[in-house]
Amino acid sequence: MMLNKFTAGMVLGGVAGVMGFKMMTTNKRGRRKMMKNGRRMLEKAGDLLEELR
């Protein structure tokens, strides 16, 4: 169980880092679109973590 949480944290941390870097390099319109897609992705990731529990 601990390994699953650790692995999930590493994956989510990596994704957050990449998204942060990409956000810094895009324009305002691209950032808005990315935030909308990011919210959907966070909901799906939350559902996946709930299923793992």
N, C-alpha and C positions, 0 to 999 in steps of 0.2 A: 504494500500500500504506500509506503514512504517513497519508494522509487518512482511510482506513478506520479505522485504529487511533485516530486523533484523534477522529473522529466517534463511534466506539464508546465511547471514554472519556468524552466529553461526555454521551452518552445515559445511560451507567451512573452517572455522577456526579450527574446530574439526578434520576434515579430514586432513588438512595441519599439524596439530600437531602430529597426529598418523603417518602420512607418514614420518615426520621428525625423529621421534623416531625410526621407523622401519629402516630408511635409515642408522642411526648410528649403528645399530646392524647387518647389512648385509655386505657381502663381495663386492668387486669391481664389479664382474660380475652381482651380484644381483642388485646392485645400477643402473647399466646401463639399465637393463631390466625394473626396476621400473621407471626410468626417461622416458623411451619410453612410457610405459603404462600411466604414469602421464600426459604426454602431450596430449594423446588422451582423457583422462578423463577431463582435463581442457577445451579442445575444446567443449566437450559435455556439461559441466557445463556452459560455456559461452553461448552456444546456448539455454540452458534451461532458463538462466537468461534473455536473450533477449526476449524469448517467454512470460515470466512473465510480462515484461514491456508492 
